[in-house]
Amino acid sequence: MKNNETIEQVNVAELIEKYDSEARYRKYAGIMALIIAVLAIGMSFFHLYTAGFGLLESLKQRSVHLIFVLVLVFLLYPARNKTRERKLPTVIDLSWMLLGIISVGYLFLKFDEISLRGGLLTDVDYIFGGLGMIVVFEASRRVLGKGLTTIAVIFMLYTFFGHLIPGPLGHREFSLERIIEHMFFGTEGVFSIPLGVSATYIFLFILFGAFLQETGMTKFINELALSLAGRSPGGPAKVAVIASGIMGMITGSSVANAATIGSFTIPLMKKSGYKPHFAGAVEAVASTGGQIMPPIMGAAAFIMAEFLRIPYSRIMLAAILPALLYYLAAWVIIHLEAKKSGIKGLPDSEIPKFWHVLKNGFHLLIPIVVLIYLLVTGITPLNAATWGIVAAIGSSMLRKETRISFRGILRALENGARGALSVAVACATVGFVVGAISLTSLGLVIGNNVIGLAGDSLLLAMIFTMITGLIMGMGVPTTPMYIIVATVAAPILVKLGVLPLAAHMFVFFYGALAEVTPPVALAAYTAAGIARVQPSKVAWTAVRLALAGFIIPYFFVFSPVLLFEGNDYLQILQAVVTSSFGVIALAIGLQAWMYGKVNWLQRIMMFAAALLLITPGTLTDMIGAALFIIVWVTQKAAFRNTPTGLDAAV
């Protein structure tokens, strides 16, 4: 059994490296492994110390954060993939690392002096600033690949040469000194809000996730999900929804989630009778949804709170209903697929006892409860994450099996820092895009042109934004995609009358859903590798399973009550109930199955009912409910004695 487990873990590691460029780092041993561990642990201690005893001035906090990141990046990530197996960093790696320390360290040391000069820069300042910008681009190329790096380069070229472009897209000429000053010596470029959030909230939440995983949270969640849903029709697929939904909140990476949880759930689904491509799609959809599920959403959610200058708890509250509707639709589709295909649950012999699982692992939930309580009561995410880490260590001590040893604490500190590298590099790199947009006023120009192209139609502007988000999400991770599109597109939606929270949440959703959208659907491709099936088939099936997620953002833009906006609690309750039945109707229409096969007329009625019920409003709810009831009654009568169907789906 141990050998099989080892083989599975190796395969998971290979899958993550294949589809996730952020995981392609050197595997050191001996003295180099010790050096990396010391640096990573030192980085974690720095962030814990500043979180507990007070942050440095914003630019200093961000520069120290970036120095740690660049040092670790150039030691861990090779310049070329061919040198990844080397046991020591190359001279080139060390040279880039030294340039990173010198350039960003120069900003840290000279910050007070530059401030006393009133922000006036010398020739030496410009040289170090230019070097720092080049170093960030190289770090981005190594960690994130060509996607985001190419986009950042294009925006920088636009900043340098955009004055040569005729028409509205052109801008006035900027000197090299002006560009360096804007991009490196202020809070509009590399050191803008994204890197600031990475240096505070995001790092600590990633560290919190590393401590949870060290306590054995993954095993507990798998067993808990299995005990809850394993017996029901299509049980293994429902286990994937529960386990991946919860783990997605902690890992923040749909690819890593699909690989780790999928290695357990996908073979179970195939064994129980699901087709391989359907099993892979279920895992991809469930893993992707973790980014939009409170309380610990993807890193972009923290940046959204900073952009909007609202408490993170408000972001959590707004995401609850859309996220639950997303998972509810997937759950019902899975159930109907199981009923239609005659797929039963797992036998009792393969399912752990619920109370036994809960008894042995309930204490692992304490950190999550502590975190939610602190966030809801108004504690800053920074302090909430810090106390969450303390709670994770303390609660693990309640049972011998989960107790974190001193070595385990060090391992969590190291893994947390490693896990934060890709997000930090993305946040620094996307600063070039943010800086270019603010310096050239590109966002305002694009906004005015899109509004003109859409003819002041909000629906068309939303469609353009959705397409942009999905395309951008194919080349870059969710967090930088959200920052770029939100910077350009969210103001357009706001200008057309959309609430700022709804506009940003709209962009955020499509950034997450890009992970299952062909042709570049990394979560789907990862799951396909485990299912051993054609990736495109998994991706298109995942789109069908996640269809509710593609539709819901339109509804909460037109009616923010779905984001719990307003004080009319009766209206909010009505929206919760009717939208839930709406996604059930959507699932029935997609599967063409209820208690039995749904004919074409009933299917059309269910699609119509779905749209009407998800759209908040008494009249639409009444018409949608009537259509739903008509189909339900006719199906119930036609398949009165048939045991397959909607029963026990929810």
Phi, psi and omega in degrees: 000320181297321179297316179299318180297321180295316179300317180298318180294320178298317179297319178298315180299318179296319180296315180298318180292327182293316187256350182235103183299336183292344182262004184269068181245167182290144177255094183278162173222165176068222187296324180292322177297322179294318179298315179299316181298316180297316180296315181295317179295321176299320178298316179296319179296322178301314182290324177293320181296311182292330177292324183274328187243006176114130180288154172286174172305147192309312183291327178289316178302315183290325181289320176296316177304314182291325177299311177304315182299311183295320178300311181293321181298313184285341173276326186268321186259120183287158177293325176228147183298334182295334183266011185292333183275358179297146182272350179223150176294152180277171176299323179297317179300313182294326179294314178297320179299316180296319178297322178295315180297315184293313186290311181285325176296326177299316179299317180298314184287327185264001186303312182295320180296317179296322179297319179293333177280001181075024179085002178288133185252150177261172178300322179296319178302315182296323179297312180293324178296317178297319177299317180299320179296317179297320180298318179297319178298318180294320177298320179296317179300319182290317187274314189258351180082202188278332190307287183293324181299316179297318179299316180296320178297317180300316179294323178292319177298322177297321179296320181284319191242006181297338180292345179275349182277125178284161175086193187294337182280349178283161178217171180289158184285139177241139178285162178301318180298318180296321181292316179297317179301316183289320187277332189238334187252019177217193181250032178249347184242243182305320185262034181279188185308315181306313179292327177298319178290323177298322183282355181233271187299307190299314182303313184292327177288325174294319177296320176302315178298323179295321178292321178299317180294327179292335179281353183093024182299322182300312180297318180298315181294318177301313182291322179295315179297320179295318180291330181280317190240355187299327184280335186287162179307130182067029187311312182303325179291324178289328174299318179298319180297313182293307185295314182289326177298318181286314182292330179299328178293330186271315184283325181075359180238118180292327180292310179297322180295314180298325181285315185285308179287323181297329179296339177264317188275323184296314175300323177297316180297316179296320180296325183280349175125354178290145175293145184306317182292328178289320179299315178297321180295319179301314181294319180297316181293316180295320180292320180294323181297340179300334181288339182251004183262118175295161007274331183259093181272185179296166183301330181298332181296324178291322177292324177300315179300322180288319177301315185275348182055049176232159179299145178299330179300331178289323175297316179302311182298317182295329185275346188302303186293312177303320180293316179295322178296321177302311182287326178297316179300315179297319181299313183292320177300317179299315181298314181293325176297319178295316179295316181296324183265359180070031181273122181264175177282178179282152177292155182303330183294340182259003185245125178291153179289131184303310184293329177293316178297314182295319180299319184278340186227005184300329182295341178288344179277347183304315179300323179295317179297316179300315181299311181299315181301314182294319180294319182292327182277002173099003175294142180296148178306327180299309180289324179298317179294321179298312178292332175296321177295316178300317180294324179296316179293314182296315182292330179296336182285350184289338177225143183298323185294332184252000186298128178277123177280172177300319178295323178296321177297315179297321180296319178295319178298320179291312182295326177298315179295317178300316182294337182275348186299312185295320179295317181297316179296319178298318180294322178292317183292318181293344174300329176296321179292312179300317180295319179296320181294318181286323182289320185265353185063028181299322181301318180294319180295312180297318180302313180296323180287322178294319178298320177294318179294322180281353180062038182062020178271118179297320182300314179295319178298321178294319179296316178299319180295317179299313181298316178300315180298316181292320179293314179298321181293342178287332184258340184225158178297167185303315186297305178296326177299315180300316183299314182295308185290323179295324180296322183267312192270323183302318177299330178296313180296320179297320180296333179271008172106004181279141175298139182307317180298316180295321180296315180290322178294325177301311179296317183301317182300314184286336172296319178291317184290345176299337180293342178240012183259120176297158007274345180250093183238085192298320179295319179293320180293323178296314179296324179296326178297323178285321181284346181058059182213165182300124184302319182297326179293321177294317184297315181291325175294322178297322177300318179296317180294327184264012186303323179302323179295330178284335184268319188305318181304326178297321183288321181283343172289313180287333179219090184296359177300333177292344176260015182061037174277137177099172183248008179275090186293331177294320178294321178295316178299317178300317180296321179299312184292309186291323178292329176296314176294331179296315180288332173295317177298320178298317179298318179297318179296319180293321183273346183054041184208137174228270169268344177197195182296133179265125180286174187297323180292316178296326180294315177299319180297323180290320176297318178296317179299321180299310181297320182289321182285325180288329177286113180297141181147135185297314182296313179296323178296318181294316180293316179298318179297321180297315178298317180299314183295321180300312180295319181298315181295315181294322177293317180298320180290320183288329183237043185304320185256016181263125184282354181265146177150212189282345186310135175062023180291324185253000000 
